[in-house]
Amino acid sequence: MISELPEEFKKRMMIQLGADYHDFEESFETPAVRAFSLNTAVISVEQFESCTEVCKELKYDKIPGMRHAYYYDDDLHIGRCAYHHAGMIYSQDPAAMLVAEGIELPERSRVLDLCAAPGGKSVQLAQKLADNGGILISNEPDKARNNILCSNIERMGFKNVAVTCMYPEDLAKIYPAYFDVVLVDAPCSGEGMFRKYPESIEQWSVSNIEHCALRQKEILRNAVSMVKPGGTLVYSTCTYASEEDEEIADFIREELGFEFIDAPEIVTKYATAVPLKNGTAYRFYPHVSKGEGQFMAYFKKPGDLEKNGLTDHMRLSGNIRKADKESLKLVEEVFSGVPDIDTDCIFRNGELLFYLNSGIDRLPEKAVTKTGVCIGSVEKKRFIPHHDFFSAFGCSIKNRLELLPGSSEISAYLHGEELRLSQILNGVYSGDDKGFGAVTVLGVPVGGFKLAGGRIKNHYPKGLRNL
Ligand code: SAM
């Protein structure tokens, strides 16, 4: 592995690290660290940690100092576990987790994650916002990566996230001085990920670093225009290159007029301080902390932060309409009443019905790839529920099949098999003897089914099933 590192990269790191370079190089001989965070919007830390089945299956170790993050074994195929399918956990590098972990969000914040795919930091932000009534716009301009982002947000069951697929300059026209917090986790030369993804080493060059730095400046010029006066900008990369880290942080202060602010305690405690001209940024190194490389700096836009108004009515644009009474009636019939749903938050776009928590008053006319929860479609006066509905609202619907973690029934369900109610040994069914329902594990929804004549017809989407 060390021999694969470009000589020029090694020289640059020797200058950056001095006497510590040897330890840094040695870290490439140890495997990348695997970790996941818990989605506390759907399950509490106490409930998760008290389940012995989960602990046996995931063999996790709690990450010191973190409220709900855990190391796990490299050999575990975490993507196949029911907890992963249910959006209870999100696999992420521990250093990358800390960028968003410490961000303080004011009540009912509007937050933008500008470079969001695959979605690790959006997942963390959305969880925090679920507690404070805020809303997240999670943006990713690359279409293929945007699909992955949407699917991760859907899996986690968030009701307060809209996903857009736009370049920053276009988004900036819609949201001038709008967000309390903007996160720019910038596309970069990725040196901090060399141990985890050795294939990325091949793309390394000094000219790519220069190209990335120019792109970062362009992204930031637009990003800062979307921050409210007094709002926060967080800048991060997963590289060590000073052109993309220290120099960009100085650019944000000197040319974009932002002030450095203190980094959250969790960052200052575990990361290495990087002194800058008028402030401090932070960096994670794999030879210092358990995790990959990451750089982060926190800023404030001059001015006083104004609170968001309490009544943010969506400014309807494009094809977005309030859901009509007829559609709402169909939804209610299918789900025998939907107690947790505020019907004022249900909108219709063509045949699709979606739910978005209040808190945002406008969306771009085009390029919104996920508007809150896509609850389903109305076709020929019939309501067809979407998987997203089961992920987000599965706990609120009447028909529920709670399956035991690690059971043969949950494995069969995740394989796409049909189950028979009379043959369920490791689970409990509650509800009517027919209709749509949700499979849950530890009370967290995994996906949907339709019950008829004792048969549980599997509605878990084909593309998500375990093969
Ligand atoms: N924040 C993500 C997470 O925690 O999972 C990782 C983001 S990754 C470091 C950077 C992302 O920026 C990539 O998905 C890339 O496609 C996207 N990107 C590339 N060019 C961009 C641009 N001009 N504006 C915004 N994002 C861009």
Boltz pocket constraint, residues with backbone or C-beta under 6 A from the ligand:
constraints:
  - pocket:
      binder: B
      contacts: [[A, 96], [A, 114], [A, 115], [A, 116], [A, 117], [A, 118], [A, 119], [A, 120], [A, 121], [A, 122], [A, 139], [A, 140], [A, 141], [A, 142], [A, 145], [A, 166], [A, 167], [A, 168], [A, 185], [A, 186], [A, 187], [A, 188], [A, 215], [A, 219], [A, 238]]
      max_distance: 6.0
